[in-house]
Amino acid sequence: MADPIDTTPTEHTEGEELAVTQEPKRSRKRELLIRSIIVTVLVAPLLVTAAFMWSLWDPSHYLDNVKMAVVNEDAGTQKDGKEVNFGEDVAQGLVDTEYMNFTEMSAEDANQGLRNGDYMVVLSIPRDFSKQVTTVIDDKPVQPTVVISYDDQYGTNTPLLTSGLIPNIQKGIATGIAEGYSQEILGGMNKLGAGLKQAADGAKQLDDGASQLKAGTEKGVDGATQLKDGTSQLASGSAQLDNGMSQLVDGTGQLGDGAAQIDAGVGQLTGKVIPLLQQAGQVVATIKPIAENLDALGLHAEAQQLRDRIAVLDTSNPEALANQLAKLKDGTAQMSYNLNDPSAPYLSGVLQLKDGTTQLSSGAARLDEGMGQMLDGTHQLNDGVGQLKDGTSQLNTGLSEGAKQAPEIKDIPASSHQISVPVSYEEDYRHAVQELTDEHDPTSKVLSGGVTMILILVFGYLMMALVSMLAPHILGARKHASAAGAVLAGFAVVGLGNVALLALLTAAGMAAGFEILHAGAYAFALVLIAAHGTSIFQFLRVAFGKLAGGALALGFFAYGVFAFGGVWPIDLTPAPMRALHDIHPMTYAKNVFVRTVDGNFDSTYYIGVAVLVLTTLIFLGLSIFTRKRKIQKIAQEQRTPELVNA
């Protein structure tokens, strides 16, 4: 394309350039230099300033428009026999927060939504979240972690623009976790209190048992007093027993005297009678045949009667009178011996018994009575001791259970850190533009592979706009060339240059770590984007000239950067920018680029391809039509037939 030239020093149209050939080349070069300086000094800084002011835009007014996903994969855990799930509490809290637009969904749907740009942020709660929360007072506490995911392809400034949102998310999560920690610790303290209450109850019973023990010991004192009374009574009884035994000894002596007299009398009697009876017994031997004769005569009764009468005289009969008198003599002699001889068993026993047997029996009876009372006191003491034992058992059990239920923090520094920082956060950047080299230094950032999108869609379009502004006459835009030929020739030359330019930017991105998964699809995307940008900026230059067309090109670029959703997430931009998002061609260029990079060839990709192809063809057609109209107009004004037919 050729620069528009007019006979006046004012701005020229593209068609006028063909009719004005007499202007010196020096003047044209000077005018080109002046225009370039104007663009460079005025327009470019204005564009940079606008972009900087835009970066300071406060997006908090639009946070409720930001679609975010929360994924809860927490499996929960058992605590004190109850199922707990802190992940559910956190997820529900985020969903219920009015100023945040969170939706709970599966990990697969959330990742796909992040990949497609449907969700700007995905917060993922891992499977062992609750289990790690409850380790706060374990031997080795494990700090739970949640993952916050972004995709820089749908807004490289997402973390910056949501910097006021993430602390609220973190605060909500920390509050829920802190409540869980508080329940954990305070619940243990409550259980400790319950155990101590049981211990206090046991201590009270112990006190009651001690009181009963005291009462039992007092009764024991009473029993001891009664025992003392019994021993006194035993002493008194012993004296009485001693007097009785003296009387027994005296009576035994008197009885012995009588027994001696009886023995003497019996001796005199038996000494005279027994010999007579023995002689009579000899007569009995002569009478026995008479009884036998009576039996022979059949007088049995008379025979038996005779035998009975002579039996008392028969010395062979143990029951005979002589034998009985002999026994009587022996008995009286034995009695006299036992009652009068101190060495005799009876009298010696009486004398020994006189030493206190009867008195001992009486005293022992009284002692038994006193011991019975002492036994009663002992039983009462035992009951009190039993109650004391029950109380001490309850005290021991209560304190033991309380100690078991009480929280035991073994690693105080680790638990303290986990309570003060209840959850850690991992940021998952997809296609990150920058990466930290030192996690402790937030300024230690280097470019990463994700910068390629910015290079292609921001710097690429900017450079294509600058090329259209600053390039000299485009090849093929000659005086006698047809409108279609000139436009297509210029499009081909500049388009190839823009493809090379985008390829160089891709190489710069690859140096930062960018990887091409589908080389053919990516090359097609670069060609399509280059053709698209070339056609738009070519049309603006053909239609409005170098200076005005360049300014419009920069405006088109600026609006595209604001509205295409690659730098500033579209959900966080004012309504006018959101309205431009769906109609600005750079939006579809971004869709084609990011879908190609991800290998996500869905309907959005094909729609983007279709829009880019269609707009490229439309702008090429508009460029041809505009150039032809201008040529015809100049020809009519200057009456140049060959230009009219161009």
DRENROMAR-345793 format. One line per 2 residues: their letters; for each residue x, y, z of C-alpha. Coordinates in steps of 0.25 Angstrom, whole numbers. Layout:
N
a> X/Y/Z | ...
END
This chain:
646
ma> 0/0/0 | 5/14/-3
dp> 4/26/7 | -7/36/4
id> -2/49/-2 | -9/62/-4
tt> -5/75/-11 | -6/81/3
pt> 3/78/15 | -9/72/22
eh> -13/58/24 | -15/50/11
te> -23/38/7 | -18/26/1
ge> -24/28/-12 | -19/43/-14
el> -5/37/-13 | -7/31/-27
av> -10/45/-33 | 1/53/-27
tq> 14/49/-32 | 21/62/-33
ep> 24/64/-19 | 38/63/-16
kr> 43/50/-9 | 50/59/2
sr> 37/65/6 | 30/51/7
kr> 41/46/15 | 41/58/24
el> 26/56/26 | 27/41/29
li> 38/44/39 | 29/55/46
rs> 17/45/46 | 26/34/52
ii> 31/44/63 | 16/48/66
vt> 12/33/67 | 24/30/76
vl> 25/42/85 | 10/44/87
va> 1/32/83 | 11/21/89
pl> 12/27/103 | -2/30/103
lv> -5/15/101 | 5/11/112
ta> -1/21/121 | -15/16/119
af> -11/2/121 | -4/6/134
mw> -16/13/139 | -24/1/135
sl> -15/-8/143 | -19/1/155
wd> -34/-2/153 | -41/-7/166
ps> -47/-20/162 | -54/-22/176
hy> -67/-17/171 | -68/-29/161
ld> -64/-40/170 | -78/-46/171
nv> -77/-47/155 | -64/-56/157
km> -68/-71/155 | -60/-79/165
av> -60/-94/168 | -58/-101/181
vn> -54/-116/180 | -56/-124/193
ed> -49/-138/193 | -48/-138/208
ag> -52/-153/212 | -54/-148/227
tq> -49/-156/239 | -54/-162/252
kd> -52/-154/265 | -57/-159/278
gk> -66/-169/271 | -72/-158/262
ev> -71/-155/247 | -65/-141/245
nf> -62/-134/231 | -56/-121/232
ge> -55/-120/217 | -70/-120/216
dv> -71/-108/226 | -60/-100/218
aq> -67/-103/205 | -81/-100/210
gl> -76/-87/216 | -70/-82/203
vd> -82/-85/195 | -91/-78/206
te> -82/-65/205 | -90/-55/198
ym> -79/-47/192 | -72/-59/186
nf> -78/-67/174 | -73/-81/178
te> -79/-94/173 | -76/-107/178
ms> -73/-118/168 | -64/-130/165
ae> -50/-129/162 | -52/-133/147
da> -62/-122/145 | -54/-112/152
nq> -41/-115/144 | -49/-115/131
gl> -55/-102/135 | -42/-96/138
rn> -36/-101/125 | -48/-95/118
gd> -47/-82/125 | -61/-84/131
ym> -55/-82/145 | -44/-72/149
vv> -40/-79/162 | -41/-94/167
ls> -39/-97/181 | -37/-111/184
ip> -38/-118/198 | -30/-131/198
rd> -35/-145/203 | -27/-145/216
fs> -31/-131/220 | -40/-134/232
kq> -30/-145/236 | -19/-135/236
vt> -27/-124/244 | -29/-134/255
tv> -14/-136/257 | -12/-123/263
id> -9/-129/277 | -3/-142/272
dk> 12/-146/273 | 15/-141/259
pv> 4/-130/255 | 2/-130/240
qp> -2/-116/234 | -14/-117/225
tv> -12/-111/211 | -22/-106/201
vi> -18/-103/186 | -22/-90/179
sy> -21/-92/164 | -21/-81/153
dd> -19/-82/138 | -11/-70/133
qy> -17/-72/119 | -30/-66/124
gt> -24/-54/131 | -9/-52/135
nt> -13/-42/145 | -23/-51/152
pl> -15/-53/165 | -13/-38/165
lt> -27/-35/163 | -32/-45/173
sg> -22/-41/184 | -33/-35/192
li> -41/-48/190 | -32/-59/194
pn> -29/-53/208 | -44/-54/211
iq> -44/-69/206 | -32/-72/214
kg> -39/-65/226 | -51/-73/224
ia> -44/-86/224 | -35/-82/235
tg> -47/-79/243 | -53/-92/241
ia> -41/-99/244 | -38/-91/256
eg> -52/-95/261 | -49/-109/259
ys> -36/-108/267 | -44/-101/278
qe> -54/-112/278 | -42/-122/279
il> -36/-115/290 | -48/-110/298
gg> -55/-123/296 | -43/-130/302
mn> -43/-119/314 | -58/-122/316
kl> -55/-137/317 | -43/-134/326
ga> -53/-125/334 | -63/-137/334
gl> -52/-146/339 | -48/-136/350
kq> -63/-135/354 | -63/-150/356
aa> -51/-149/364 | -57/-138/372
dg> -69/-147/375 | -60/-159/379
ak> -52/-149/388 | -65/-146/395
ql> -69/-160/397 | -55/-162/402
dd> -57/-151/412 | -70/-158/416
ga> -63/-171/417 | -53/-164/426
sq> -64/-159/435 | -70/-172/436
lk> -56/-178/439 | -55/-167/450
ag> -68/-172/456 | -64/-186/455
te> -51/-183/463 | -59/-176/473
kg> -67/-188/475 | -54/-196/475
vd> -50/-188/487 | -64/-191/494
ga> -61/-205/491 | -48/-204/497
tq> -54/-198/510 | -64/-209/511
lk> -53/-219/509 | -46/-212/521
dg> -59/-213/529 | -59/-228/525
ts> -45/-230/530 | -49/-224/543
ql> -61/-233/544 | -52/-244/541
as> -43/-241/553 | -55/-240/562
gs> -60/-253/557 | -46/-259/559
aq> -47/-256/574 | -61/-262/575
ld> -56/-274/568 | -44/-275/578
ng> -54/-275/590 | -62/-285/584
ms> -51/-294/581 | -46/-293/596
ql> -60/-297/600 | -59/-309/590
vd> -46/-313/596 | -52/-312/610
gt> -64/-320/606 | -55/-330/599
gq> -48/-332/612 | -61/-334/619
lg> -66/-344/608 | -53/-351/609
dg> -54/-353/624 | -68/-359/622
aa> -63/-367/611 | -53/-373/620
qi> -63/-376/631 | -72/-382/620
da> -60/-391/615 | -57/-395/629
gv> -72/-399/632 | -73/-406/618
gq> -60/-413/621 | -65/-418/635
lt> -79/-422/628 | -73/-429/616
gk> -62/-436/625 | -73/-443/632
vi> -84/-445/622 | -75/-449/610
pl> -70/-461/616 | -84/-466/621
lq> -89/-463/607 | -77/-471/601
qa> -81/-483/610 | -96/-481/606
gq> -91/-482/591 | -85/-496/594
vv> -98/-500/599 | -104/-495/585
at> -96/-506/578 | -104/-517/585
ik> -117/-510/582 | -115/-508/567
pi> -118/-523/565 | -132/-522/571
ae> -135/-511/561 | -131/-521/550
nl> -140/-532/556 | -152/-522/556
da> -149/-520/542 | -149/-535/539
lg> -162/-536/546 | -168/-525/538
lh> -168/-515/549 | -161/-504/541
ae> -167/-492/547 | -163/-497/561
aq> -149/-501/556 | -147/-487/550
ql> -152/-481/563 | -142/-489/571
rd> -131/-485/562 | -134/-470/563
ri> -134/-471/578 | -121/-478/579
av> -114/-469/568 | -112/-458/578
ld> -104/-468/587 | -96/-474/575
ts> -82/-469/575 | -80/-473/561
np> -91/-463/557 | -85/-448/555
ea> -98/-443/561 | -97/-451/573
la> -98/-444/586 | -84/-448/591
nq> -78/-442/578 | -86/-429/579
la> -82/-427/593 | -67/-429/588
kl> -69/-418/578 | -76/-409/588
kd> -63/-411/597 | -54/-407/585
gt> -63/-395/582 | -63/-389/595
aq> -48/-392/596 | -46/-385/583
ms> -55/-373/587 | -48/-371/600
yn> -35/-371/592 | -39/-361/582
ln> -45/-352/593 | -34/-353/603
dp> -21/-355/596 | -15/-342/589
sa> -8/-351/579 | -21/-357/575
py> -26/-352/561 | -38/-346/567
ls> -33/-339/578 | -21/-334/571
gv> -30/-329/560 | -39/-322/569
lq> -27/-315/575 | -22/-311/561
lk> -36/-306/558 | -36/-299/570
dg> -25/-290/564 | -35/-284/555
tt> -42/-293/545 | -56/-288/550
ql> -51/-274/552 | -45/-274/538
ss> -58/-279/532 | -66/-268/538
ga> -55/-257/534 | -54/-263/520
ar> -70/-262/518 | -69/-247/522
ld> -57/-245/513 | -64/-252/501
eg> -75/-242/504 | -65/-230/503
mg> -59/-236/491 | -72/-237/484
qm> -74/-222/486 | -60/-220/481
ld> -64/-229/469 | -76/-220/466
gt> -67/-208/466 | -57/-215/457
hq> -69/-218/447 | -73/-203/447
ln> -58/-199/445 | -57/-209/433
dg> -70/-203/427 | -64/-190/428
vg> -51/-194/422 | -59/-201/410
ql> -66/-188/407 | -53/-181/407
kd> -47/-191/398 | -59/-189/388
gt> -57/-174/389 | -42/-176/386
sq> -45/-185/374 | -55/-175/368
ln> -45/-164/370 | -34/-173/363
tg> -43/-176/352 | -48/-162/350
ls> -34/-156/350 | -29/-167/341
eg> -41/-165/331 | -39/-150/332
ak> -24/-151/329 | -27/-160/317
qa> -38/-151/311 | -30/-139/314
pe> -22/-133/302 | -7/-137/302
ik> 1/-127/294 | 15/-134/292
di> 21/-125/281 | 17/-111/286
pa> 25/-103/276 | 19/-111/264
ss> 4/-111/270 | 6/-96/273
hq> 10/-93/259 | -2/-101/253
is> -12/-94/262 | -6/-80/258
vp> -5/-84/243 | -16/-94/242
vs> -15/-97/227 | -4/-95/217
ye> -7/-91/203 | -1/-97/190
ed> -3/-88/177 | -5/-96/164
yr> -2/-87/153 | -6/-93/139
ha> 3/-87/128 | 9/-77/138
vq> 15/-64/132 | 25/-63/143
el> 30/-72/154 | 37/-70/167
td> 52/-75/168 | 51/-73/183
eh> 39/-76/191 | 43/-67/202
dp> 45/-55/193 | 33/-50/185
ts> 41/-41/176 | 50/-53/171
kv> 41/-55/158 | 46/-60/145
ls> 38/-61/132 | 32/-75/129
gg> 26/-82/117 | 12/-76/120
vt> 18/-62/115 | 17/-67/101
mi> 2/-64/101 | 5/-50/104
li> 16/-49/94 | 7/-54/83
lv> -6/-47/86 | -1/-34/93
fg> 13/-31/87 | 9/-39/74
yl> -3/-30/71 | 4/-18/76
mm> 16/-20/67 | 7/-23/55
al> 0/-10/58 | 13/-2/58
vs> 17/-9/45 | 5/-4/38
ml> 8/10/44 | 22/11/41
ap> 25/2/28 | 28/9/15
hi> 20/7/2 | 15/-7/2
lg> 20/-16/-9 | 10/-16/-20
ar> 3/-3/-17 | 7/3/-30
kh> 1/14/-38 | -5/5/-49
as> -7/-7/-40 | -21/-12/-38
aa> -28/-10/-25 | -29/-25/-22
ga> -15/-27/-27 | -9/-16/-18
vl> -17/-20/-6 | -14/-35/-7
ag> 1/-33/-11 | 3/-24/2
fa> -5/-34/10 | 4/-45/6
vv> 17/-38/8 | 13/-32/22
gl> 6/-45/26 | 18/-53/23
gn> 26/-43/31 | 16/-44/43
va> 17/-59/43 | 32/-58/44
ll> 30/-48/55 | 21/-57/63
al> 30/-69/61 | 42/-60/67
lt> 33/-57/79 | 29/-72/80
aa> 44/-75/80 | 46/-65/91
gm> 35/-72/99 | 41/-85/97
aa> 54/-80/103 | 45/-77/115
gf> 40/-91/116 | 29/-91/106
ei> 26/-105/100 | 18/-108/87
lh> 10/-120/88 | 4/-120/74
ag> 13/-113/64 | 4/-114/52
ay> -8/-108/60 | 1/-97/66
af> 7/-93/53 | -7/-92/47
al> -11/-83/59 | 1/-74/57
vl> -2/-73/42 | -17/-70/45
ia> -14/-59/55 | -3/-53/47
ah> -13/-52/35 | -24/-47/44
gt> -16/-36/50 | -10/-32/36
si> -24/-31/30 | -29/-22/41
fq> -18/-12/41 | -16/-12/26
fl> -31/-8/25 | -29/3/35
rv> -17/9/27 | -24/7/14
af> -37/14/19 | -31/25/28
gk> -17/27/24 | -4/25/31
la> -6/34/43 | -21/33/45
gg> -21/18/42 | -9/16/51
al> -16/23/63 | -28/15/60
al> -20/2/60 | -14/5/73
gf> -28/8/79 | -33/-5/73
fa> -21/-12/80 | -23/-5/93
yg> -38/-9/94 | -34/-23/90
vf> -24/-24/101 | -34/-18/111
af> -45/-27/106 | -40/-40/101
gg> -38/-46/115 | -23/-50/114
vw> -17/-40/123 | -29/-35/131
pi> -40/-45/134 | -52/-41/127
dl> -61/-44/139 | -53/-33/147
tp> -55/-22/136 | -65/-11/135
ap> -78/-14/127 | -73/-7/115
mr> -61/-15/114 | -69/-28/116
al> -78/-24/105 | -66/-23/95
hd> -61/-37/99 | -70/-45/91
ih> -69/-35/78 | -54/-32/78
pm> -47/-41/69 | -35/-42/78
ty> -44/-51/88 | -45/-61/77
ak> -30/-61/74 | -28/-63/89
nv> -38/-75/89 | -31/-81/77
fv> -17/-79/83 | -20/-85/97
rt> -28/-97/92 | -17/-100/82
vd> -7/-100/93 | -15/-109/102
gn> -19/-118/91 | -33/-115/94
fd> -40/-115/81 | -54/-113/85
st> -65/-104/80 | -59/-91/85
yy> -47/-94/77 | -54/-97/64
ig> -63/-84/66 | -50/-76/68
va> -44/-82/55 | -57/-78/48
vl> -58/-64/53 | -43/-61/50
vl> -44/-67/36 | -57/-59/33
tt> -52/-46/39 | -39/-47/31
li> -47/-49/18 | -56/-38/22
fl> -45/-28/25 | -38/-32/12
gl> -51/-30/4 | -53/-16/11
si> -38/-12/8 | -40/-16/-7
ft> -54/-9/-8 | -48/4/0
rk> -36/5/-9 | -44/3/-22
rk> -54/14/-18 | -43/24/-15
iq> -36/21/-28 | -49/23/-35
ki> -52/36/-28 | -38/42/-31
aq> -39/37/-46 | -52/44/-47
eq> -47/57/-41 | -34/57/-50
rt> -41/50/-62 | -31/39/-62
pe> -38/27/-70 | -27/17/-67
lv> -29/19/-52 | -44/19/-53
na> -43/5/-59 | -33/0/-48
END
